[in-house]
Amino acid sequence: MPDMIIEEAPQRPVGLFLIIRQISQWGLDLLFPPRCGNCGRVDVGWCDDCTTLLAECPLVSKLKSLSETFSVISSGVHEGILREALHNLKYLRQTQLVSLFGARLASLWVEQNRSADFITCVPMGMNRLKERGYNQADLIAQSFAYRVHIPYIPHALTRVKETISQVGLSAQERQNNMRGVFKAQSEEIRGKIGIIVDDVLTTGATLSECANALYDGGAKRVYGLTITRASDVF
Ligand SMILES: [Zn+2]
């Protein structure tokens, strides 16, 4: 029947396309096999052994006072498996590592024996967010908030101006670059104690500006929490 021929005809290119795509994928996997971002083992982006190593990586709780009213607590130095794992989360889309980081911050926070009313994160600039597709600090903060049962307010801080990359800038230049970048959403944070989450503490310029914005918005007390700190911070 002629109309049956018309129905079958378009299916051929689709089937052929799927086969070609599958063969191309096999070819790419053969030429560039995925490797664990920590130990280099072939076939996975982050292997089970390195997941166990990361989960068991000891907490080295360090507190850095950036001002009289703002301190940042970090769970370790930016080196070894912590540095590799953060790099894999930020640049290689290994987002399955988020829950381990969330659990790590939860243990760190419980150790502090303090209370808080809300959790937020350092907001990412629109250009970088479009490029990367996700904000790693947002993902970690969500996972952390879920574990410690403290409300997560992702929009507590907004970026009101774009900044140039902080890489290669001096401490003073970073501070100037970040001035007036953030604004707090006042209604939900007024009179409350908040935690700002970020992945790494370097000079503290970004986190300090976030804390200033939250205080300007009426927060009662603000803490910073990061997975790692640059070794030269302390
Ligand atoms: Zn591995």
py3Dmol code that shows the C-alpha trace and the ligand (Angstrom):
import py3Dmol

protein = """\
ATOM      1  CA  MET A   1       0.000   0.000   0.000  1.00  0.00           C
ATOM      2  CA  PRO A   2       1.432   3.398  -0.977  1.00  0.00           C
ATOM      3  CA  ASP A   3       0.636   5.149   2.340  1.00  0.00           C
ATOM      4  CA  MET A   4       2.602   2.451   4.296  1.00  0.00           C
ATOM      5  CA  ILE A   5       5.669   3.238   2.220  1.00  0.00           C
ATOM      6  CA  ILE A   6       5.268   6.934   3.072  1.00  0.00           C
ATOM      7  CA  GLU A   7       5.103   6.097   6.826  1.00  0.00           C
ATOM      8  CA  GLU A   8       8.188   3.875   6.805  1.00  0.00           C
ATOM      9  CA  ALA A   9      10.441   6.132   4.790  1.00  0.00           C
ATOM     10  CA  PRO A  10      11.270   8.783   7.458  1.00  0.00           C
ATOM     11  CA  GLN A  11      12.284   6.119  10.023  1.00  0.00           C
ATOM     12  CA  ARG A  12      15.377   5.021   8.101  1.00  0.00           C
ATOM     13  CA  PRO A  13      17.476   8.190   8.594  1.00  0.00           C
ATOM     14  CA  VAL A  14      16.583   8.285  12.330  1.00  0.00           C
ATOM     15  CA  GLY A  15      17.709   4.675  12.837  1.00  0.00           C
ATOM     16  CA  LEU A  16      20.840   5.311  10.812  1.00  0.00           C
ATOM     17  CA  PHE A  17      21.528   8.482  12.798  1.00  0.00           C
ATOM     18  CA  LEU A  18      21.278   6.588  16.107  1.00  0.00           C
ATOM     19  CA  ILE A  19      23.661   3.902  14.871  1.00  0.00           C
ATOM     20  CA  ILE A  20      26.165   6.491  13.631  1.00  0.00           C
ATOM     21  CA  ARG A  21      25.913   8.395  16.923  1.00  0.00           C
ATOM     22  CA  GLN A  22      26.485   5.214  18.953  1.00  0.00           C
ATOM     23  CA  ILE A  23      29.486   4.236  16.830  1.00  0.00           C
ATOM     24  CA  SER A  24      30.908   7.759  17.192  1.00  0.00           C
ATOM     25  CA  GLN A  25      30.487   7.540  20.986  1.00  0.00           C
ATOM     26  CA  TRP A  26      32.281   4.166  21.090  1.00  0.00           C
ATOM     27  CA  GLY A  27      35.035   5.663  18.964  1.00  0.00           C
ATOM     28  CA  LEU A  28      35.389   8.680  21.256  1.00  0.00           C
ATOM     29  CA  ASP A  29      35.402   6.465  24.373  1.00  0.00           C
ATOM     30  CA  LEU A  30      38.091   4.318  22.762  1.00  0.00           C
ATOM     31  CA  LEU A  31      40.237   7.301  21.800  1.00  0.00           C
ATOM     32  CA  PHE A  32      39.607   9.370  24.948  1.00  0.00           C
ATOM     33  CA  PRO A  33      38.445   6.994  27.696  1.00  0.00           C
ATOM     34  CA  PRO A  34      36.993   8.736  30.789  1.00  0.00           C
ATOM     35  CA  ARG A  35      39.433   8.677  33.711  1.00  0.00           C
ATOM     36  CA  CYS A  36      39.028   9.230  37.444  1.00  0.00           C
ATOM     37  CA  GLY A  37      39.858  12.867  38.176  1.00  0.00           C
ATOM     38  CA  ASN A  38      41.955  11.880  41.189  1.00  0.00           C
ATOM     39  CA  CYS A  39      43.792   8.588  40.531  1.00  0.00           C
ATOM     40  CA  GLY A  40      43.522   8.471  36.729  1.00  0.00           C
ATOM     41  CA  ARG A  41      41.884   5.030  36.599  1.00  0.00           C
ATOM     42  CA  VAL A  42      40.274   4.489  33.201  1.00  0.00           C
ATOM     43  CA  ASP A  43      36.479   4.219  32.661  1.00  0.00           C
ATOM     44  CA  VAL A  44      34.921   6.558  35.244  1.00  0.00           C
ATOM     45  CA  GLY A  45      34.998  10.294  35.998  1.00  0.00           C
ATOM     46  CA  TRP A  46      35.546   9.724  39.729  1.00  0.00           C
ATOM     47  CA  CYS A  47      36.089   6.143  40.969  1.00  0.00           C
ATOM     48  CA  ASP A  48      34.642   4.348  44.020  1.00  0.00           C
ATOM     49  CA  ASP A  49      38.004   4.178  45.809  1.00  0.00           C
ATOM     50  CA  CYS A  50      38.493   7.935  45.508  1.00  0.00           C
ATOM     51  CA  THR A  51      34.898   8.493  46.674  1.00  0.00           C
ATOM     52  CA  THR A  52      35.764   6.518  49.834  1.00  0.00           C
ATOM     53  CA  LEU A  53      39.031   8.452  50.262  1.00  0.00           C
ATOM     54  CA  LEU A  54      37.178  11.768  49.940  1.00  0.00           C
ATOM     55  CA  ALA A  55      34.451  10.692  52.384  1.00  0.00           C
ATOM     56  CA  GLU A  56      37.123   9.684  54.930  1.00  0.00           C
ATOM     57  CA  CYS A  57      39.345  12.744  54.418  1.00  0.00           C
ATOM     58  CA  PRO A  58      39.786  14.140  57.970  1.00  0.00           C
ATOM     59  CA  LEU A  59      38.229  17.482  58.924  1.00  0.00           C
ATOM     60  CA  VAL A  60      40.848  20.109  59.741  1.00  0.00           C
ATOM     61  CA  SER A  61      38.550  22.750  61.136  1.00  0.00           C
ATOM     62  CA  LYS A  62      40.120  26.228  60.924  1.00  0.00           C
ATOM     63  CA  LEU A  63      38.555  29.554  61.779  1.00  0.00           C
ATOM     64  CA  LYS A  64      39.712  32.764  60.136  1.00  0.00           C
ATOM     65  CA  SER A  65      38.461  36.111  61.446  1.00  0.00           C
ATOM     66  CA  LEU A  66      38.097  38.538  58.541  1.00  0.00           C
ATOM     67  CA  SER A  67      36.624  41.304  60.715  1.00  0.00           C
ATOM     68  CA  GLU A  68      35.238  41.796  64.211  1.00  0.00           C
ATOM     69  CA  THR A  69      31.866  40.518  63.084  1.00  0.00           C
ATOM     70  CA  PHE A  70      32.746  37.960  60.406  1.00  0.00           C
ATOM     71  CA  SER A  71      34.679  34.683  60.593  1.00  0.00           C
ATOM     72  CA  VAL A  72      35.048  31.882  58.070  1.00  0.00           C
ATOM     73  CA  ILE A  73      35.341  28.224  59.059  1.00  0.00           C
ATOM     74  CA  SER A  74      36.986  25.855  56.540  1.00  0.00           C
ATOM     75  CA  SER A  75      37.117  22.057  56.543  1.00  0.00           C
ATOM     76  CA  GLY A  76      40.691  21.694  55.240  1.00  0.00           C
ATOM     77  CA  VAL A  77      43.562  23.112  53.226  1.00  0.00           C
ATOM     78  CA  HIS A  78      43.221  23.509  49.444  1.00  0.00           C
ATOM     79  CA  GLU A  79      45.490  20.606  48.524  1.00  0.00           C
ATOM     80  CA  GLY A  80      45.438  16.862  47.766  1.00  0.00           C
ATOM     81  CA  ILE A  81      42.139  15.071  47.208  1.00  0.00           C
ATOM     82  CA  LEU A  82      40.027  18.057  48.392  1.00  0.00           C
ATOM     83  CA  ARG A  83      41.579  20.302  45.742  1.00  0.00           C
ATOM     84  CA  GLU A  84      41.189  17.624  43.032  1.00  0.00           C
ATOM     85  CA  ALA A  85      37.567  16.944  43.966  1.00  0.00           C
ATOM     86  CA  LEU A  86      36.624  20.649  43.947  1.00  0.00           C
ATOM     87  CA  HIS A  87      38.359  21.050  40.585  1.00  0.00           C
ATOM     88  CA  ASN A  88      36.394  18.071  39.224  1.00  0.00           C
ATOM     89  CA  LEU A  89      33.123  19.501  40.522  1.00  0.00           C
ATOM     90  CA  LYS A  90      33.773  23.002  39.145  1.00  0.00           C
ATOM     91  CA  TYR A  91      35.326  22.298  35.775  1.00  0.00           C
ATOM     92  CA  LEU A  92      34.619  18.649  34.877  1.00  0.00           C
ATOM     93  CA  ARG A  93      30.922  18.382  35.832  1.00  0.00           C
ATOM     94  CA  GLN A  94      31.455  15.698  38.502  1.00  0.00           C
ATOM     95  CA  THR A  95      28.340  16.909  40.326  1.00  0.00           C
ATOM     96  CA  GLN A  96      27.901  13.581  42.137  1.00  0.00           C
ATOM     97  CA  LEU A  97      30.625  14.883  44.511  1.00  0.00           C
ATOM     98  CA  VAL A  98      28.223  17.524  45.862  1.00  0.00           C
ATOM     99  CA  SER A  99      26.656  15.237  48.489  1.00  0.00           C
ATOM    100  CA  LEU A 100      30.085  14.400  49.956  1.00  0.00           C
ATOM    101  CA  PHE A 101      30.865  18.105  50.268  1.00  0.00           C
ATOM    102  CA  GLY A 102      27.421  18.779  51.786  1.00  0.00           C
ATOM    103  CA  ALA A 103      28.023  16.035  54.362  1.00  0.00           C
ATOM    104  CA  ARG A 104      31.485  17.447  55.077  1.00  0.00           C
ATOM    105  CA  LEU A 105      30.125  20.928  55.799  1.00  0.00           C
ATOM    106  CA  ALA A 106      27.373  19.407  57.963  1.00  0.00           C
ATOM    107  CA  SER A 107      29.995  17.639  60.141  1.00  0.00           C
ATOM    108  CA  LEU A 108      32.011  20.862  60.311  1.00  0.00           C
ATOM    109  CA  TRP A 109      28.983  22.907  61.372  1.00  0.00           C
ATOM    110  CA  VAL A 110      27.800  20.399  63.992  1.00  0.00           C
ATOM    111  CA  GLU A 111      31.320  20.498  65.527  1.00  0.00           C
ATOM    112  CA  GLN A 112      31.005  24.281  65.993  1.00  0.00           C
ATOM    113  CA  ASN A 113      27.983  23.919  68.267  1.00  0.00           C
ATOM    114  CA  ARG A 114      26.462  27.207  67.046  1.00  0.00           C
ATOM    115  CA  SER A 115      22.980  28.008  65.789  1.00  0.00           C
ATOM    116  CA  ALA A 116      21.795  29.659  62.564  1.00  0.00           C
ATOM    117  CA  ASP A 117      18.462  30.595  60.965  1.00  0.00           C
ATOM    118  CA  PHE A 118      19.334  30.405  57.277  1.00  0.00           C
ATOM    119  CA  ILE A 119      21.960  29.257  54.782  1.00  0.00           C
ATOM    120  CA  THR A 120      22.852  30.982  51.541  1.00  0.00           C
ATOM    121  CA  CYS A 121      25.687  30.846  49.005  1.00  0.00           C
ATOM    122  CA  VAL A 122      28.004  33.206  47.153  1.00  0.00           C
ATOM    123  CA  PRO A 123      26.053  34.023  43.963  1.00  0.00           C
ATOM    124  CA  MET A 124      27.822  33.464  40.659  1.00  0.00           C
ATOM    125  CA  GLY A 125      27.968  36.127  37.940  1.00  0.00           C
ATOM    126  CA  MET A 126      25.477  35.639  35.072  1.00  0.00           C
ATOM    127  CA  ASN A 127      28.217  35.213  32.455  1.00  0.00           C
ATOM    128  CA  ARG A 128      29.994  32.469  34.376  1.00  0.00           C
ATOM    129  CA  LEU A 129      26.673  30.793  35.252  1.00  0.00           C
ATOM    130  CA  LYS A 130      25.713  30.663  31.574  1.00  0.00           C
ATOM    131  CA  GLU A 131      29.119  29.231  30.718  1.00  0.00           C
ATOM    132  CA  ARG A 132      29.196  26.560  33.478  1.00  0.00           C
ATOM    133  CA  GLY A 133      25.485  25.884  33.795  1.00  0.00           C
ATOM    134  CA  TYR A 134      25.569  25.603  37.608  1.00  0.00           C
ATOM    135  CA  ASN A 135      27.010  27.321  40.662  1.00  0.00           C
ATOM    136  CA  GLN A 136      29.017  24.787  42.686  1.00  0.00           C
ATOM    137  CA  ALA A 137      28.568  26.840  45.901  1.00  0.00           C
ATOM    138  CA  ASP A 138      24.778  26.711  45.393  1.00  0.00           C
ATOM    139  CA  LEU A 139      24.814  22.913  44.970  1.00  0.00           C
ATOM    140  CA  ILE A 140      27.012  22.394  48.048  1.00  0.00           C
ATOM    141  CA  ALA A 141      24.900  24.813  50.147  1.00  0.00           C
ATOM    142  CA  GLN A 142      21.673  22.983  49.186  1.00  0.00           C
ATOM    143  CA  SER A 143      23.118  19.613  50.164  1.00  0.00           C
ATOM    144  CA  PHE A 144      24.483  21.047  53.438  1.00  0.00           C
ATOM    145  CA  ALA A 145      21.163  22.750  54.341  1.00  0.00           C
ATOM    146  CA  TYR A 146      19.244  19.514  53.711  1.00  0.00           C
ATOM    147  CA  ARG A 147      21.497  17.690  56.182  1.00  0.00           C
ATOM    148  CA  VAL A 148      21.456  20.232  59.028  1.00  0.00           C
ATOM    149  CA  HIS A 149      17.743  21.142  58.640  1.00  0.00           C
ATOM    150  CA  ILE A 150      18.399  24.890  58.347  1.00  0.00           C
ATOM    151  CA  PRO A 151      16.327  26.759  55.702  1.00  0.00           C
ATOM    152  CA  TYR A 152      18.191  27.464  52.478  1.00  0.00           C
ATOM    153  CA  ILE A 153      17.604  30.913  50.935  1.00  0.00           C
ATOM    154  CA  PRO A 154      19.456  30.855  47.597  1.00  0.00           C
ATOM    155  CA  HIS A 155      18.315  34.380  46.680  1.00  0.00           C
ATOM    156  CA  ALA A 156      19.347  35.999  50.005  1.00  0.00           C
ATOM    157  CA  LEU A 157      22.197  37.628  48.075  1.00  0.00           C
ATOM    158  CA  THR A 158      22.155  38.891  44.509  1.00  0.00           C
ATOM    159  CA  ARG A 159      24.965  40.223  42.353  1.00  0.00           C
ATOM    160  CA  VAL A 160      24.186  43.777  41.363  1.00  0.00           C
ATOM    161  CA  LYS A 161      27.236  44.162  39.130  1.00  0.00           C
ATOM    162  CA  GLU A 162      29.495  41.864  37.128  1.00  0.00           C
ATOM    163  CA  THR A 163      33.154  41.564  38.108  1.00  0.00           C
ATOM    164  CA  ILE A 164      36.336  40.627  36.288  1.00  0.00           C
ATOM    165  CA  SER A 165      37.940  37.276  37.239  1.00  0.00           C
ATOM    166  CA  GLN A 166      39.755  37.400  40.594  1.00  0.00           C
ATOM    167  CA  VAL A 167      42.535  35.102  39.367  1.00  0.00           C
ATOM    168  CA  GLY A 168      45.922  36.853  39.407  1.00  0.00           C
ATOM    169  CA  LEU A 169      44.696  39.903  41.368  1.00  0.00           C
ATOM    170  CA  SER A 170      46.387  41.048  44.594  1.00  0.00           C
ATOM    171  CA  ALA A 171      44.437  41.083  47.864  1.00  0.00           C
ATOM    172  CA  GLN A 172      43.849  44.841  47.549  1.00  0.00           C
ATOM    173  CA  GLU A 173      42.762  44.521  43.893  1.00  0.00           C
ATOM    174  CA  ARG A 174      40.350  41.723  44.826  1.00  0.00           C
ATOM    175  CA  GLN A 175      38.833  43.880  47.532  1.00  0.00           C
ATOM    176  CA  ASN A 176      38.372  46.797  45.104  1.00  0.00           C
ATOM    177  CA  ASN A 177      36.964  44.439  42.447  1.00  0.00           C
ATOM    178  CA  MET A 178      34.325  43.096  44.853  1.00  0.00           C
ATOM    179  CA  ARG A 179      33.198  46.396  46.408  1.00  0.00           C
ATOM    180  CA  GLY A 180      29.427  46.907  46.174  1.00  0.00           C
ATOM    181  CA  VAL A 181      28.935  43.741  44.110  1.00  0.00           C
ATOM    182  CA  PHE A 182      26.284  42.100  46.328  1.00  0.00           C
ATOM    183  CA  LYS A 183      22.927  43.155  47.697  1.00  0.00           C
ATOM    184  CA  ALA A 184      20.874  41.325  50.313  1.00  0.00           C
ATOM    185  CA  GLN A 185      17.210  40.541  50.067  1.00  0.00           C
ATOM    186  CA  SER A 186      16.218  42.163  53.357  1.00  0.00           C
ATOM    187  CA  GLU A 187      12.745  40.806  54.180  1.00  0.00           C
ATOM    188  CA  GLU A 188      13.827  37.216  54.778  1.00  0.00           C
ATOM    189  CA  ILE A 189      17.103  37.834  56.593  1.00  0.00           C
ATOM    190  CA  ARG A 190      16.392  40.761  58.902  1.00  0.00           C
ATOM    191  CA  GLY A 191      17.295  39.963  62.531  1.00  0.00           C
ATOM    192  CA  LYS A 192      18.503  36.465  61.610  1.00  0.00           C
ATOM    193  CA  ILE A 193      21.751  34.508  61.863  1.00  0.00           C
ATOM    194  CA  GLY A 194      23.065  33.334  58.485  1.00  0.00           C
ATOM    195  CA  ILE A 195      25.736  31.086  56.997  1.00  0.00           C
ATOM    196  CA  ILE A 196      27.325  31.914  53.612  1.00  0.00           C
ATOM    197  CA  VAL A 197      28.704  28.867  51.780  1.00  0.00           C
ATOM    198  CA  ASP A 198      31.540  28.951  49.259  1.00  0.00           C
ATOM    199  CA  ASP A 199      33.930  26.314  47.934  1.00  0.00           C
ATOM    200  CA  VAL A 200      37.310  27.942  48.618  1.00  0.00           C
ATOM    201  CA  LEU A 201      38.507  30.737  50.926  1.00  0.00           C
ATOM    202  CA  THR A 202      41.379  32.596  49.281  1.00  0.00           C
ATOM    203  CA  THR A 203      41.797  36.211  50.400  1.00  0.00           C
ATOM    204  CA  GLY A 204      38.243  36.391  51.755  1.00  0.00           C
ATOM    205  CA  ALA A 205      37.401  39.474  49.615  1.00  0.00           C
ATOM    206  CA  THR A 206      34.270  37.864  48.111  1.00  0.00           C
ATOM    207  CA  LEU A 207      32.973  36.362  51.357  1.00  0.00           C
ATOM    208  CA  SER A 208      33.607  39.621  53.252  1.00  0.00           C
ATOM    209  CA  GLU A 209      31.564  41.568  50.696  1.00  0.00           C
ATOM    210  CA  CYS A 210      28.756  38.998  50.983  1.00  0.00           C
ATOM    211  CA  ALA A 211      28.831  39.353  54.779  1.00  0.00           C
ATOM    212  CA  ASN A 212      28.771  43.176  54.514  1.00  0.00           C
ATOM    213  CA  ALA A 213      25.730  42.968  52.224  1.00  0.00           C
ATOM    214  CA  LEU A 214      23.906  40.654  54.654  1.00  0.00           C
ATOM    215  CA  TYR A 215      24.707  42.954  57.587  1.00  0.00           C
ATOM    216  CA  ASP A 216      23.525  45.962  55.542  1.00  0.00           C
ATOM    217  CA  GLY A 217      20.317  44.021  54.886  1.00  0.00           C
ATOM    218  CA  GLY A 218      19.731  43.623  58.631  1.00  0.00           C
ATOM    219  CA  ALA A 219      21.234  40.185  59.457  1.00  0.00           C
ATOM    220  CA  LYS A 220      22.028  39.771  63.159  1.00  0.00           C
ATOM    221  CA  ARG A 221      25.115  37.547  62.742  1.00  0.00           C
ATOM    222  CA  VAL A 222      26.882  36.039  59.733  1.00  0.00           C
ATOM    223  CA  TYR A 223      29.299  33.107  59.423  1.00  0.00           C
ATOM    224  CA  GLY A 224      31.221  31.882  56.385  1.00  0.00           C
ATOM    225  CA  LEU A 225      31.708  28.172  55.673  1.00  0.00           C
ATOM    226  CA  THR A 226      34.014  26.778  52.982  1.00  0.00           C
ATOM    227  CA  ILE A 227      35.301  23.362  51.986  1.00  0.00           C
ATOM    228  CA  THR A 228      38.922  24.513  51.732  1.00  0.00           C
ATOM    229  CA  ARG A 229      41.128  27.485  52.485  1.00  0.00           C
ATOM    230  CA  ALA A 230      44.217  28.556  50.560  1.00  0.00           C
ATOM    231  CA  SER A 231      47.244  27.475  52.607  1.00  0.00           C
ATOM    232  CA  ASP A 232      48.619  31.029  52.753  1.00  0.00           C
ATOM    233  CA  VAL A 233      45.475  32.401  54.420  1.00  0.00           C
ATOM    234  CA  PHE A 234      46.624  31.219  57.864  1.00  0.00           C
TER     235      PHE A 234
END
"""
ligand_1 = """\
1
ZN
Zn 40.078 7.319 41.535
"""
view = py3Dmol.view(width=600, height=400)
view.addModel(protein, "pdb")
view.setStyle({"model": 0}, {"cartoon": {"style": "trace"}})
view.addModel(ligand_1, "xyz")
view.setStyle({"model": 1}, {"stick": {}})
view.zoomTo()
view.show()
